[in-house]
């Protein structure tokens, strides 16, 4: 299994970024994916999740500003982030896992290496 993120970068507050995650080798049983962020010295925090049927959930911190999506084949996961704020600065990780609850991805089994997002004011 390989998850490879891309699309991070340095932007100004108010701008947008679209993160991508290319997934290969995922077992069919893996039925959800999510994006996490992590600040140095802190635990990873889930910001958005999507299940195989396309149902989504978001953390309050990004709700209304971000959209998680995936291509029809389920091979690429996206996170469109708009109206970025300095507090969105973090390493963003793509994850895949298992769920029995629509729109959520509570059991993460596979991780990417992360892509850095830096937002300056």
C-alpha positions as CSV (number, residue, x, y, z in Angstrom):
1,X,0.0,0.0,0.0
2,X,1.3,3.4,-0.9
3,X,-0.3,6.8,-0.3
4,X,1.5,9.8,-1.8
5,X,0.4,13.3,-1.0
6,X,1.1,16.4,-3.1
7,X,-0.1,19.9,-3.5
8,X,1.2,21.5,-0.3
9,X,3.0,24.8,-0.3
10,X,3.3,28.3,1.1
11,X,0.4,30.7,0.5
12,X,-1.0,33.9,1.8
13,X,-4.0,34.0,4.1
14,X,-7.2,33.9,2.1
15,X,-5.7,31.9,-0.7
16,X,-6.5,28.3,-1.7
17,X,-4.7,25.0,-2.0
18,X,-5.8,21.6,-3.3
19,X,-4.1,18.6,-1.8
20,X,-4.0,15.3,-3.6
21,X,-3.2,11.8,-2.4
22,X,-2.5,9.1,-4.9
23,X,-3.4,5.6,-3.5
24,X,-2.1,2.3,-4.8
25,X,-2.4,-1.2,-3.5
26,X,-5.3,-0.5,-1.1
27,X,-7.2,-3.7,-0.2
28,X,-10.9,-3.8,-1.3
29,X,-11.8,-3.9,2.4
30,X,-10.4,-0.4,3.0
31,X,-13.6,1.6,2.6
32,X,-12.8,5.1,3.8
33,X,-10.1,7.8,3.5
34,X,-9.3,10.9,5.5
35,X,-7.0,13.9,5.8
36,X,-5.2,14.7,9.1
37,X,-3.1,17.6,10.1
38,X,-0.3,17.7,12.6
39,X,1.5,20.6,14.3
40,X,4.9,19.9,15.7
41,X,4.6,18.4,19.2
42,X,0.9,17.8,18.9
43,X,-1.2,14.8,18.0
44,X,-2.6,14.3,14.5
45,X,-6.1,15.7,14.1
46,X,-8.6,14.5,11.5
47,X,-9.9,17.3,9.4
48,X,-12.1,15.5,6.9
49,X,-13.2,12.0,6.0
50,X,-15.0,10.3,3.1
51,X,-16.4,6.8,2.8
52,X,-16.7,4.6,-0.3
53,X,-20.2,5.9,-1.0
54,X,-19.0,9.5,-0.9
55,X,-20.4,10.6,2.4
56,X,-18.2,13.1,4.1
57,X,-17.5,14.6,7.5
58,X,-15.4,17.6,8.6
59,X,-13.8,19.0,11.7
60,X,-15.4,22.3,12.8
61,X,-12.1,24.1,12.1
62,X,-12.4,23.5,8.3
63,X,-16.1,23.1,7.8
64,X,-17.4,25.4,5.2
65,X,-13.9,26.2,3.9
66,X,-12.7,22.7,2.8
67,X,-14.1,19.9,0.6
68,X,-12.9,16.3,0.6
69,X,-13.5,14.3,-2.5
70,X,-12.1,11.3,-4.5
71,X,-12.0,10.3,-8.1
72,X,-14.5,7.7,-9.3
73,X,-12.0,4.9,-9.1
74,X,-11.1,5.8,-5.5
75,X,-7.5,6.0,-6.4
76,X,-7.0,9.7,-5.7
77,X,-8.1,11.6,-2.7
78,X,-8.4,15.4,-2.7
79,X,-8.8,18.2,-0.1
80,X,-9.7,21.5,-1.5
81,X,-8.9,24.2,1.1
82,X,-10.2,27.7,0.6
83,X,-9.9,30.9,2.6
84,X,-6.8,29.6,4.3
85,X,-5.8,31.0,7.7
86,X,-2.4,31.0,9.4
87,X,-3.7,28.5,11.9
88,X,-4.2,26.0,9.0
89,X,-0.4,25.8,8.9
90,X,0.6,22.2,9.5
91,X,1.8,18.9,7.9
92,X,-1.2,17.3,6.2
93,X,-1.4,13.5,6.0
94,X,-3.6,11.3,3.9
95,X,-4.9,8.1,5.5
96,X,-7.0,5.1,4.5
97,X,-8.8,2.7,6.7
98,X,-12.1,1.0,7.7
99,X,-15.4,2.1,8.8
100,X,-18.9,0.8,9.6
101,X,-20.2,4.3,10.0
102,X,-21.1,6.4,7.0
103,X,-19.0,9.5,6.4
104,X,-16.4,8.7,9.0
105,X,-13.0,6.8,8.9
106,X,-12.3,5.8,12.5
107,X,-9.9,3.0,11.9
108,X,-6.8,4.2,10.0
109,X,-4.5,1.6,8.8
110,X,-2.4,3.3,6.1
111,X,-0.6,6.6,6.0
112,X,1.1,8.8,3.6
113,X,4.3,10.7,4.3
114,X,2.7,14.1,4.5
115,X,2.7,17.4,2.7
116,X,3.5,20.8,4.3
117,X,1.0,23.6,4.2
118,X,2.2,27.0,5.4
119,X,-0.1,30.0,5.5
120,X,1.3,33.4,6.2
121,X,-0.7,36.5,7.2
